[in-house]
Amino acid sequence: MDTPIYDFVNDYANGTSVRAHMPGHKGRALPDCGFGDAFGYDITEICGADALFEAKGIIRQSEKNASDIFGTSETIYSAGGSTLCIQTMLAAVCGRGKAFICARNAHRSVINACVLLDLEPIWLYPEYKKGSAVSGEISPESVEDSIISNMDKRPACVFITSPDYLGKIYGIKEIAEVCHKYDIPLLVDNAHGAYLAFLENNLHPIALGADMCCDSAHKTLPVLTGGAYLHTGDRMKISAEELKRNMSLFGSTSPSYLVMESLDLCNKYLAYGIRKDLSETAQRINALKARLSPAYEILDSEPLKLTVNALSCGLSGNDLAARLRERKVEIEYSDAAHAVMMFSVMNTEEDLDRIASAMESIPMPRIRIEPPDIDIMPLKRALSPAEACFSPKERVNTENSLGKIAAETVSVCPPCVPVVTAGEIIDENTIKILKIYSIFQVNVIK
Ligand SMILES: Cc1ncc(COP(=O)(O)O)c(C=O)c1O
């Protein structure tokens, strides 16, 4: 497996050319910079370096390597994370002003894309786990019901998030079959699941029948922050050029070469090294779960997440996260009930040992706390997300927002799952949930 982007930049970084081009650091770091070497590798679209949105050279070659490794029809890179891929996917598949079916536990970037493209999301509410606004169940039957009852709106696609924030993987294969029965493409936000392609049993959305998906490479693979893939499957007849044209509508014209180099270098690892490391890492995480499980209730999740129901041992998820922080363990996400850790092949055995010891040293009240009374319910929509977002707004106390139209999407952040989206009418239940998440002010339409 070659690494054309890294090789080109490495030669340039070690060459003698005077840099009479951007960026302004000229490959040199300021004194006392702890990461000085990186500057030499941070270049722009000089001759031979190709260009992400018009890639015909080393970037395109590297993307084709990634496509071969993942077994996709097309793979293109993003240096703007899954956020940019989500904007691109929705622009490419929906265009402007269309309707699409979207699982409600979507990331904020999906709602923002609706605003930018004036899309109308037809919400598909998961059966939420008790006490959670972020994770639930989406059955193929509920997808089919939604398709059938919204035929008149001609939904351009079905969009779901899998894995979700607590590590739940949805039934992509069965959901894809339903979508294909009605000739509707299935798009998956696989931001948390790039590594799924390298498990013994390939669980990547494209392998399971999704038509398009985004993977935040940076979330679960050894790639710099911002590095992501947009993949298509065989049924999706859309060229890389067309995808890139859409991506260029939203992305910076100066995508980071450091990020692209890290994606390029990662290909070699994905092709030759990751499977064995991943299998060992997954075994170690399983062992960690087993070691902790009598004391903590560990919920089912994808292999690289450890999701704890902290309530079962008398703590809130946020309390558990704070106690771990005191013990020098920083976790990915916590809420009133859950604490979620994310691992990758780069975590060492010692890391996992330290986590086990830290968790074992936390004194626990052991009085089971009931989950917060959260029941996410459908809301009435008065305006489209775009109309609401660009209307005059005012800030009011949450308790005074009853009956008003939300002028912004209010999310539980992280992980940015909307409680109310721009254009929806705030009801009593919404106010209750916002308060549970300590959101005491909201923007509403004037
Ligand atoms: C489910 C999900 N989708 C999309 C995103 C956006 O990904 P990125 O940070 O790569 O832009 C995130 C980020 O946390 C996420 O959790």
The ligand as an SDF file (V2000), in Angstrom:
LIG
                    3D

 16 16  0  0  0  0  0  0  0  0999 V2000
  -22.8310   11.0890   15.6210 C   0  0  0  0  0  0  0  0  0  0  0  0
  -21.9690   12.2220   15.1470 C   0  0  0  0  0  0  0  0  0  0  0  0
  -22.1170   12.6480   13.8800 N   0  0  0  0  0  0  0  0  0  0  0  0
  -21.3640   13.6330   13.3730 C   0  0  0  0  0  0  0  0  0  0  0  0
  -20.4220   14.2590   14.1520 C   0  0  0  0  0  0  0  0  0  0  0  0
  -19.5700   15.3290   13.5520 C   0  0  0  0  0  0  0  0  0  0  0  0
  -18.3080   14.7620   13.3520 O   0  0  0  0  0  0  0  0  0  0  0  0
  -16.9940   15.6060   13.1560 P   0  0  0  0  0  0  0  0  0  0  0  0
  -16.5750   16.0770   14.5010 O   0  0  0  0  0  0  0  0  0  0  0  0
  -16.0460   14.6110   12.5640 O   0  0  0  0  0  0  0  0  0  0  0  0
  -17.3000   16.7240   12.2300 O   0  0  0  0  0  0  0  0  0  0  0  0
  -20.2420   13.8650   15.4820 C   0  0  0  0  0  0  0  0  0  0  0  0
  -19.2590   14.5290   16.3330 C   0  0  0  0  0  0  0  0  0  0  0  0
  -19.1330   14.3410   17.4880 O   0  0  0  0  0  0  0  0  0  0  0  0
  -21.0380   12.8150   16.0000 C   0  0  0  0  0  0  0  0  0  0  0  0
  -20.9140   12.3990   17.2670 O   0  0  0  0  0  0  0  0  0  0  0  0
  1  2  1  0
  2  3  1  0
  2 15  2  0
  3  4  2  0
  4  5  1  0
  5  6  1  0
  5 12  2  0
  6  7  1  0
  7  8  1  0
  8  9  2  0
  8 10  1  0
  8 11  1  0
 12 13  1  0
 12 15  1  0
 13 14  2  0
 15 16  1  0
M  END
$$$$
